[in-house]
Amino acid sequence: MWNGYYDERCYLHYLIVDSATGDILLPLLLPGTTYAGHITVNLLGILIEKIRSRLPKLSISVRMDAGFACPALFTAVERLGLRYSIALAGNPVLHRLAQEDYEAVSKHGGRLYREFLYQAETWPQARRVIAITFSRATGVVRQHFVVTDRQEPLDEVYEEYCQRGEDIENRIKEWKCQLAADRTSCHRFEANQLRLFLHVAAYALFKEMHRRLARTEFETSTIATLRLRLIKVACWIKITSRNV
């Protein structure tokens, strides 16, 4: 279970989330030694097949951070006919291709976009990569890279990719922190996987509650608020001739 990045033995929670609804489509517990990019190839294939059996003409796009990026994944999403925006970790070649923007932002600040075709040694073909160079308030210049098949303007592609923070990552954070879904204190792997399923079931119930509370004051409430205001509060309703 040893994971070198976290420098300890651990489990990894693996989730595929519908960004339009916030629903968790696939929850899986992985050993700390599993690389998410490789397992995604098989899981995406299973999930997309099930979706298209019901909705064959649905256009599907995926967004992932650099922790998933690997040649097999790029090949898989293209084979499945998915639109994709996947972050790439920076390397000397990518930074060299965007060096001019880095120097310009270092001098004048702001944000610059650039696109180019890039082919790593392990890729069978070149792909479109967008480089985003920007300066933070502290004056530090950062560069992000996204590989994509989308043909929209560069800023639109990048902003749509970044929107995953609200559409997906905040929903995962809410699920993990407000339902204690990151607890894996059982002794056996299978028991912890069952615990993960139960937390996802609880999350699904809260999502349904959200839908039924549309156009009320609780429409955008977090899970914690719903628990506190509607579930955890116990009361005795007393009706008299004058009031309730």
C-alpha positions in Angstrom: 0.0 0.0 0.0 3.0 2.3 0.1 2.7 5.6 -1.9 5.9 7.5 -2.5 4.2 10.8 -3.1 2.4 10.8 0.3 5.4 8.9 1.9 3.1 6.5 3.7 0.8 3.5 3.3 -2.6 4.6 2.3 -5.8 4.0 0.3 -6.8 6.2 -2.6 -10.4 7.2 -3.2 -11.1 7.1 -6.9 -14.2 8.9 -8.1 -15.8 9.7 -11.5 -18.2 12.6 -11.1 -20.9 14.0 -13.4 -20.0 17.7 -13.4 -23.5 18.7 -14.6 -25.2 17.3 -11.5 -22.5 16.7 -9.0 -23.5 13.0 -8.9 -20.8 10.4 -8.2 -21.0 7.9 -11.0 -18.3 5.5 -9.9 -16.7 5.2 -6.5 -13.7 2.8 -6.0 -11.1 2.3 -3.3 -7.6 1.7 -4.5 -4.4 0.5 -2.8 -1.8 3.3 -2.5 0.4 1.6 -5.1 -2.2 2.0 -7.9 -1.6 4.6 -10.6 -5.0 6.3 -11.3 -4.2 7.0 -15.0 -3.8 3.3 -15.9 -7.0 2.1 -14.1 -9.0 4.9 -15.7 -8.5 3.4 -19.1 -10.6 0.3 -18.2 -13.1 2.1 -15.9 -13.9 4.8 -18.5 -14.5 2.2 -21.1 -17.0 0.4 -18.9 -18.8 3.6 -17.8 -19.0 5.1 -21.3 -20.4 1.9 -22.7 -23.2 1.9 -20.1 -24.0 5.6 -20.7 -24.1 5.2 -24.5 -26.3 2.1 -24.3 -29.0 4.5 -23.0 -27.9 7.7 -24.6 -26.1 6.8 -27.9 -25.9 10.4 -29.3 -24.8 12.1 -26.1 -21.6 14.2 -26.4 -19.3 13.4 -23.5 -16.2 15.3 -22.4 -13.8 14.6 -19.6 -11.5 16.8 -17.5 -8.7 15.5 -15.4 -5.6 16.9 -13.6 -2.1 15.9 -14.4 -2.2 12.9 -12.0 -4.1 11.0 -14.6 -2.1 11.9 -17.7 -0.4 9.0 -19.4 -0.2 7.8 -23.0 -2.7 4.9 -22.6 -5.3 7.3 -21.2 -5.0 9.8 -24.2 -5.3 6.9 -26.6 -8.4 5.5 -24.7 -10.3 8.8 -24.6 -9.7 9.3 -28.4 -10.7 5.7 -29.1 -13.9 6.3 -27.1 -14.7 9.5 -29.0 -14.6 11.7 -25.9 -13.7 15.4 -25.9 -11.0 15.9 -23.3 -9.0 18.5 -21.4 -6.2 17.0 -19.3 -3.5 18.8 -17.5 0.2 18.0 -18.2 3.0 18.3 -15.7 5.6 20.8 -17.0 8.9 19.5 -18.4 11.9 21.2 -20.0 10.5 20.9 -23.5 7.1 22.4 -22.6 8.7 25.3 -20.7 11.1 26.0 -23.6 8.1 26.2 -26.0 6.5 28.8 -23.7 9.7 30.6 -22.7 8.8 33.7 -24.6 5.5 34.1 -22.6 7.3 33.5 -19.3 9.7 36.3 -20.0 6.9 38.7 -21.1 4.8 38.0 -18.0 7.9 38.3 -15.7 8.4 41.8 -17.0 4.8 43.1 -17.5 2.6 40.8 -15.5 -0.8 39.6 -16.8 -1.8 36.4 -18.5 -0.8 34.9 -21.8 -2.1 31.9 -23.8 -0.2 29.9 -26.4 -0.9 26.7 -28.3 1.4 24.3 -30.1 1.5 20.7 -31.2 3.5 18.6 -28.8 4.5 14.9 -29.0 6.2 13.2 -26.1 8.5 10.3 -26.8 5.9 7.8 -25.6 3.1 9.4 -27.7 2.2 7.9 -31.1 1.1 11.3 -32.4 1.3 15.0 -31.7 -1.5 16.6 -29.8 -2.7 20.2 -29.2 -1.3 21.7 -26.0 -2.3 25.0 -24.5 0.2 26.8 -22.3 -1.1 29.4 -19.8 1.4 31.8 -18.2 0.3 34.1 -15.5 1.7 36.0 -12.5 0.3 35.8 -9.0 -0.2 38.7 -6.6 3.1 37.8 -5.0 4.9 38.3 -8.3 5.6 34.6 -8.8 5.1 33.5 -12.5 3.3 30.2 -13.0 2.8 28.1 -16.1 0.1 25.5 -16.7 -0.2 23.1 -19.6 -3.4 21.4 -20.8 -3.6 18.8 -23.6 -6.9 18.9 -25.4 -8.8 18.0 -28.6 -11.1 21.0 -28.2 -11.0 23.7 -30.9 -12.5 26.6 -29.0 -10.5 29.7 -28.2 -7.6 29.1 -25.8 -9.0 31.1 -22.9 -12.4 29.3 -23.2 -10.8 25.9 -23.2 -8.7 26.7 -20.1 -11.5 28.4 -18.2 -13.8 25.4 -18.9 -11.0 23.1 -17.6 -10.6 25.2 -14.5 -14.3 25.2 -13.8 -13.8 21.6 -12.7 -12.8 23.1 -9.3 -16.4 24.2 -8.7 -18.2 21.5 -10.7 -16.2 18.5 -9.3 -13.5 19.2 -6.7 -15.8 21.2 -4.4 -18.4 18.4 -4.6 -15.7 15.9 -3.7 -14.5 18.1 -0.8 -18.1 18.4 0.4 -18.6 14.7 0.3 -15.3 13.9 2.0 -15.3 16.6 4.7 -19.0 16.9 5.5 -19.8 13.2 5.4 -16.5 12.0 6.8 -16.1 9.9 3.6 -12.3 9.7 3.9 -12.5 7.4 7.0 -11.0 4.0 6.2 -10.5 2.6 9.7 -11.8 -0.9 9.1 -9.2 -3.7 9.2 -10.0 -5.3 5.8 -9.9 -3.7 2.4 -13.3 -5.0 1.4 -14.9 -3.5 4.5 -13.4 -0.1 3.7 -14.7 -0.4 0.1 -18.2 -1.1 1.5 -17.8 1.9 3.8 -17.0 4.0 0.7 -20.2 2.7 -1.0 -22.3 3.7 2.0 -20.8 7.2 2.1 -21.6 7.6 -1.6 -25.2 6.3 -1.0 -25.5 9.0 1.8 -24.2 11.6 -0.7 -26.8 10.5 -3.3 -29.6 10.9 -0.8 -28.5 14.5 0.0 -28.3 15.2 -3.8 -31.9 14.1 -4.1 -32.8 16.3 -1.2 -31.2 19.2 -3.0 -33.3 18.6 -6.1 -36.5 18.5 -4.0 -35.5 21.7 -2.3 -35.2 23.6 -5.6 -36.6 27.2 -5.4 -36.4 27.2 -1.6 -33.9 28.8 0.8 -32.0 25.5 0.9 -31.5 25.2 -2.8 -27.7 25.9 -2.7 -27.1 24.7 0.9 -24.2 22.5 1.7 -24.6 19.0 3.1 -23.5 20.3 6.5 -26.3 22.9 6.5 -28.9 20.4 5.4 -27.8 18.0 8.2 -27.9 20.8 10.8 -31.1 22.5 9.7 -33.3 19.5 8.5 -32.0 16.3 10.0 -30.0 16.8 13.3 -32.5 19.2 14.9 -35.1 17.4 17.0 -38.2 19.2 18.2 -41.6 18.7 19.7 -44.4 20.6 17.8 -47.1 21.7 20.2 -50.3 23.1 18.8 -52.6 25.2 21.0 -55.7 27.3 20.2 -53.5 30.4 19.7 -50.3 29.3 18.1 -48.0 26.5 16.9 
